[in-house]
Amino acid sequence: MDWNDLKVLLALARQGSARAAAKYLGVSNSTVTRRLDELENALQTRLFDRTPDGYRLTGAGEALLPMAEHVEELVAGAERRVTGEDQHLEGTIRITMPDVGGMGFMMQRLADFAQQYPGIELEFLPSFDTLDLSRREADIAIRGLPVGVRPPEQLVGRYLGAVTASTYVHRDLLKADAPEDLSHLTWIGKRLEDHRREWLQHTRFPDLPVRHAVEDVATLAQAVHARMGVAYMPCYALHEMRDVVVRVPGSRIVHSLDMWVLTHRDLRLSARMRVLREIIADEFDRIRPTMDSRERGSGNDIA
């Protein structure tokens, strides 16, 4: 039984469609379907039902799945141990970080790192999803965790600092005689289903109408800059717009997340992982007052 065929089984079980599995594995749709056909032919049984809603495991597929996961863990564990003992500054590093505006500060330092170590290839995986570091879906993760929550025990990491959020608006939309009054404005929401969730309770304006829905923070920042309304969002995402985007006077600055750089404990001694973790930590330390606007002093309404 080919491990590559088992990877297709796992990807289809987790992703639910050939297209999503192919994207996850970095191969074509036809490769996924071909390998599944080969695996089913070799086993003389059907592992998935092909339905209009996607691929669904059959009883035989469900029986095979735990064994495939066990093989996956054995292979991933071997890879982690080999990589963890590697003291050469060469190879691939998969980095996952939030897909938000304001993370661009990291790119120049990463470009310098890549130039300094030509034997290292960087693979960027922008995502809010918690990629599995145990399965080597990523090697290093920059992640925001709820305040006070520690990383899982199988991960090692370094605390990068607090992330604050507050209420922001384009300065042109504020009333000159009463800048704290937003009754003439509407919220730019995040996603439609989030319109009445807890973020409104962190603001002074929970009853302000929510008019627009925006999927990601980078677009939300651009919408604020374009005067579409007022938004509650991470302070650092508007750092480059601070000349025109302001924090609404009197708005709370909320400690919303703690940022960490994480890797699997088996990789903690890998030279290339260790060097890159330190570089990431140094960069976050440099922009700490941007992430945590409380460090810029109270009374400043500029983002």
GUPA-691991 format. One record per residue (C-alpha): residue number from 1; x, y, z. Coordinates in Angstrom, 3 decimals, decimal comma. Each point is the difference from the previous one (the first is absolute). Example, Ala and Ser with C-alpha at 12.3 -4.5 7.8 and 13.67 -1.06 7.14 Angstrom:
BEGIN
REC  nufi         X         Y         Z
REC     1    12,300    -4,500     7,800
REC     2     1,370     3,440    -0,660
***
This chain:
BEGIN
REC  nufi         X         Y         Z
REC     1     0,000     0,000     0,000
REC     2     1,490     3,328    -1,145
REC     3     0,284     2,794     2,609
REC     4    -0,928     2,550    -2,691
REC     5    -3,280    -1,853    -0,509
REC     6    -0,680     0,111     3,729
REC     7     0,664     3,757    -0,012
REC     8    -2,753     0,329    -2,602
REC     9    -2,332    -2,012     2,225
REC    10     0,724     2,265     2,956
REC    11    -0,351     3,202    -2,023
REC    12    -3,331    -1,046    -1,502
REC    13    -1,320    -1,054     3,415
REC    14     0,974     3,371     1,503
REC    15    -0,765     2,325    -2,904
REC    16    -3,099    -1,665    -1,440
REC    17     0,660     0,670    -3,700
REC    18     2,587    -0,858    -2,619
REC    19     0,651     3,680    -0,715
REC    20     0,609     0,888     3,658
REC    21     2,131    -3,124     0,508
REC    22     2,081     0,828    -3,089
REC    23     0,577     3,544     1,231
REC    24     0,962    -1,296     3,446
REC    25     2,463    -2,514    -1,474
REC    26     1,351     2,344    -2,679
REC    27    -0,938    -2,317    -2,886
REC    28    -2,575    -0,041    -2,795
REC    29    -3,594    -1,224     0,337
REC    30     0,761    -2,825    -2,421
REC    31     2,888    -1,172     2,186
REC    32    -2,328    -0,262     2,990
REC    33    -2,671    -1,961    -1,860
REC    34     2,582    -2,230    -1,714
REC    35     1,717    -0,913     3,255
REC    36    -3,324    -0,700     1,679
REC    37    -1,013    -2,268    -2,874
REC    38     3,323    -1,845     0,264
REC    39    -0,392    -0,454     3,744
REC    40    -3,578    -1,271    -0,326
REC    41     1,011    -2,382    -2,790
REC    42     2,923    -1,319     2,058
REC    43    -2,276    -0,621     2,996
REC    44    -2,920    -1,204    -2,140
REC    45    -2,428     2,178     1,923
REC    46    -1,588     3,435    -0,213
REC    47     1,367     2,420     2,624
REC    48    -2,147     3,054    -0,826
REC    49    -3,494     0,606    -1,288
REC    50     0,028     2,753    -2,640
REC    51    -3,007     2,166     0,846
REC    52    -1,219     3,419    -1,231
REC    53     1,183     1,369     3,371
REC    54     3,493    -1,452    -0,338
REC    55     1,920    -3,105     1,004
REC    56    -1,365    -2,012     2,922
REC    57     1,857    -2,889     1,633
REC    58    -1,539    -3,441    -0,363
REC    59     0,211    -2,554     2,789
REC    60     3,210    -1,349    -1,530
REC    61     1,418     3,511    -0,162
REC    62    -0,857     0,672     3,621
REC    63     1,731    -3,249     0,995
REC    64     3,161     0,969    -1,924
REC    65     0,107     3,600     1,221
REC    66     1,490    -0,640     3,524
REC    67     2,766    -2,126    -1,528
REC    68     0,787     2,739    -2,534
REC    69     0,130     2,557     2,818
REC    70     2,374    -2,251     1,937
REC    71     2,329    -0,278    -3,005
REC    72    -0,219     3,769    -0,425
REC    73     1,090     0,582     3,590
REC    74     2,906    -2,443    -0,365
REC    75     1,206     1,714    -3,182
REC    76    -0,480     3,504     1,427
REC    77     1,759    -0,988     3,217
REC    78     2,987    -1,323    -1,938
REC    79     0,149     3,178    -2,083
REC    80    -0,169     2,187     3,114
REC    81     2,786    -1,898     1,733
REC    82     2,275     0,115    -3,040
REC    83    -0,701     3,703    -0,533
REC    84     0,379     0,731     3,705
REC    85     3,498    -1,429     0,005
REC    86     0,987     1,841    -3,173
REC    87     2,594     2,671     0,764
REC    88     0,424     1,109    -3,628
REC    89    -1,533     3,305    -1,071
REC    90    -1,662    -1,394    -3,092
REC    91    -3,310    -1,552    -0,952
REC    92    -3,632     1,133    -0,098
REC    93    -1,837     1,828     2,789
REC    94    -3,796     0,190    -0,198
REC    95    -1,278     3,082     1,826
REC    96    -3,644     0,648     0,762
REC    97    -1,131     3,433     1,166
REC    98    -3,289     1,909     0,119
REC    99    -1,194     1,258    -3,377
REC   100    -0,544     3,572     1,144
REC   101     1,132     3,492    -0,805
REC   102     2,802     1,190     2,220
REC   103     2,126    -3,165    -0,258
REC   104     1,974     1,444    -2,894
REC   105     2,638     1,316     2,418
REC   106     1,361    -3,555     0,183
REC   107     0,663    -0,456    -3,709
REC   108     3,122     2,140    -0,357
REC   109     1,679    -1,778     2,904
REC   110    -0,945    -3,391    -1,464
REC   111     1,370     1,092    -3,375
REC   112     3,283     0,957     1,689
REC   113     0,022    -3,396     1,747
REC   114    -0,494    -1,816    -3,325
REC   115     2,842     1,972    -1,576
REC   116     2,289    -0,708     2,938
REC   117    -0,703    -3,743    -0,152
REC   118    -0,357    -0,950    -3,699
REC   119    -0,412    -3,673     0,906
REC   120    -3,331     0,666     1,728
REC   121    -3,324     0,168    -1,842
REC   122    -2,971     1,701     1,652
REC   123    -3,554    -1,154    -0,624
REC   124    -2,679     2,433     1,213
REC   125    -3,417    -1,256     1,100
REC   126    -2,129     3,050     0,860
REC   127    -2,934    -1,245     2,022
REC   128    -1,974     0,459     3,205
REC   129    -0,510    -3,760     0,112
REC   130     1,952    -1,937     2,612
REC   131     2,193    -2,112    -2,279
REC   132     1,193    -3,206     1,625
REC   133     3,671     0,345     0,915
REC   134     0,078    -3,668     1,046
REC   135    -0,804    -1,078    -3,567
REC   136     2,527     2,499    -1,427
REC   137    -2,754     1,995    -1,714
REC   138     2,236     2,865     1,120
REC   139     3,344     0,193     1,798
REC   140    -0,376     3,396     1,669
REC   141    -3,284     1,673     0,892
REC   142    -0,610     3,618     0,951
REC   143    -3,271    -0,173     1,852
REC   144    -2,282     2,058     2,178
REC   145    -1,321    -1,881     3,040
REC   146    -2,722     1,102     2,427
REC   147     1,347     2,128     2,828
REC   148     1,608    -2,165     2,658
REC   149    -0,169    -3,249    -2,020
REC   150     3,259    -1,936    -0,291
REC   151     0,985    -1,916    -3,163
REC   152    -0,679    -3,775    -0,055
REC   153     2,643    -2,054     1,811
REC   154     1,359    -1,577    -3,208
REC   155     0,966     3,451    -1,258
REC   156     2,803     2,260     1,145
REC   157    -0,098     3,688    -0,575
REC   158     0,839     3,506     0,934
REC   159    -2,414     2,655     1,134
REC   160     0,065     2,906    -2,445
REC   161    -2,254     2,467     1,778
REC   162    -3,566     1,173     0,452
REC   163    -2,279     1,018    -2,849
REC   164    -2,475     2,769     0,707
REC   165    -3,128     1,047    -1,846
REC   166    -2,142     3,117     0,040
REC   167    -2,518     2,042    -1,971
REC   168     1,348     1,847    -3,049
REC   169    -1,339     2,407    -2,583
REC   170     1,252     2,388    -2,680
REC   171     0,595     3,375     1,629
REC   172    -2,133     1,744    -2,648
REC   173    -3,105    -1,820     1,277
REC   174     0,260     1,381     3,537
REC   175    -2,116     2,941     1,053
REC   176     2,232     2,997     0,668
REC   177    -2,046     1,112     2,995
REC   178    -0,662    -3,491     1,434
REC   179     2,555    -2,542    -1,262
REC   180    -1,147    -2,614     2,509
REC   181    -3,514    -0,031    -1,530
REC   182    -0,367    -2,712    -2,659
REC   183    -3,786     0,061    -0,280
REC   184     0,268     1,054    -3,669
REC   185     2,154    -3,000    -0,937
REC   186    -0,403    -3,761    -0,442
REC   187     2,247    -2,951     0,798
REC   188     2,002    -1,845    -2,589
REC   189    -0,414    -3,553     1,252
REC   190     2,302    -2,960    -0,451
REC   191    -2,159    -2,833    -1,368
REC   192    -3,753    -0,018    -0,251
REC   193    -0,370    -2,644     2,703
REC   194     2,221     2,059     2,325
REC   195    -2,198     3,110    -0,045
REC   196    -1,332    -0,421     3,519
REC   197     2,809    -1,920     1,594
REC   198     2,161     0,908     2,940
REC   199     2,209     2,564    -1,745
REC   200    -2,779     2,587     0,209
REC   201     0,001    -0,319     3,775
REC   202     3,619     1,177     0,103
REC   203    -1,045     3,357    -1,442
REC   204    -1,892     3,036     1,267
REC   205    -2,461    -0,309    -2,890
REC   206    -1,670    -3,463     0,143
REC   207    -3,262     1,391    -1,403
REC   208     1,550     1,699    -3,031
REC   209    -1,397    -1,611    -3,200
REC   210     2,209    -2,513    -1,808
REC   211    -0,226     0,696    -3,697
REC   212     2,882    -1,667    -1,862
REC   213     1,628    -3,438     0,309
REC   214     3,716    -0,511    -0,653
REC   215     1,702    -3,406    -0,002
REC   216     3,572     0,849     1,033
REC   217     1,845     2,597     2,057
REC   218     2,072     1,366    -2,895
REC   219    -3,152     0,864    -1,972
REC   220    -1,621     1,358     3,156
REC   221     2,917     2,421     0,435
REC   222    -0,350     1,155    -3,602
REC   223    -3,735     0,510     0,503
REC   224     0,667     2,241     3,013
REC   225     2,548     1,941    -2,039
REC   226    -2,617     0,424    -2,757
REC   227    -2,455     1,553     2,510
REC   228    -2,548    -2,830    -0,177
REC   229    -0,664     0,199     3,723
REC   230     1,411    -0,826     3,407
REC   231     1,690    -3,312     0,896
REC   232     1,221    -1,912     3,038
REC   233     3,313    -1,586    -0,938
REC   234     3,612    -0,744     0,998
REC   235     1,964     3,183     0,566
REC   236     3,040    -1,170    -1,980
REC   237    -2,029    -0,575    -3,187
REC   238    -0,406     3,772    -0,427
REC   239     3,550     0,996     0,878
REC   240     0,869     1,178    -3,522
REC   241    -3,193     2,094    -0,163
REC   242     0,457     1,837     3,276
REC   243     0,164     3,412    -1,666
REC   244    -3,643    -0,234    -1,082
REC   245    -1,551    -2,791     2,076
REC   246    -0,549     0,760     3,683
REC   247    -1,191    -1,795     3,076
REC   248    -3,402     1,347     0,983
REC   249     0,504     2,264     3,035
REC   250    -0,832    -1,794     3,229
REC   251     0,050    -3,461    -1,572
REC   252     1,345    -2,870     2,078
REC   253     3,252    -1,672    -0,961
REC   254    -0,665    -3,713     0,507
REC   255     2,654    -2,673     0,519
REC   256    -1,487    -2,426    -2,523
REC   257     2,687    -2,639    -0,685
REC   258     3,488    -1,164     0,927
REC   259     2,395    -0,627    -2,897
REC   260     2,351    -2,989    -0,025
REC   261     2,531    -1,541    -2,371
REC   262    -0,361    -3,769     0,285
REC   263     1,595    -3,187    -1,273
REC   264    -0,228    -3,678     0,894
REC   265     2,240    -0,972     2,884
REC   266     1,800    -2,551    -2,223
REC   267     1,201     2,905    -2,175
REC   268     1,196     2,251     2,806
REC   269     3,694    -0,830    -0,567
REC   270    -0,043     0,302    -3,798
REC   271     2,478     2,743    -0,899
REC   272    -2,074     1,586    -2,756
REC   273    -3,173    -0,043     2,116
REC   274     1,810     1,479     2,987
REC   275     1,562     2,828    -2,005
REC   276    -3,279     0,911    -1,677
REC   277    -1,958    -0,079     3,277
REC   278     2,463     2,465     1,486
REC   279    -0,286     2,305    -3,018
REC   280    -3,797    -0,047     0,237
REC   281     0,153     0,736     3,722
REC   282     2,409     2,900    -0,583
REC   283    -2,287     1,534    -2,620
REC   284    -3,041    -0,247     2,242
REC   285     1,959     1,567     2,832
REC   286     0,851     2,910    -2,304
REC   287    -3,648     0,671    -0,863
REC   288    -1,396    -0,792     3,454
REC   289    -1,403     3,556     0,502
REC   290    -1,912    -0,447    -3,265
REC   291    -1,533    -3,313     1,086
REC   292    -0,815     1,242     3,487
REC   293    -1,088     3,609    -0,327
REC   294    -0,086     0,324     3,798
REC   295     3,793     0,232    -0,169
REC   296    -0,241     3,213    -2,026
REC   297    -1,494     1,789     2,965
REC   298    -3,547     0,927     0,897
REC   299    -1,963     2,823    -1,533
REC   300     1,315    -0,484    -3,550
REC   301    -2,890    -0,432    -2,420
REC   302     2,209    -0,589    -3,006
REC   303     0,149    -3,621    -1,219
***
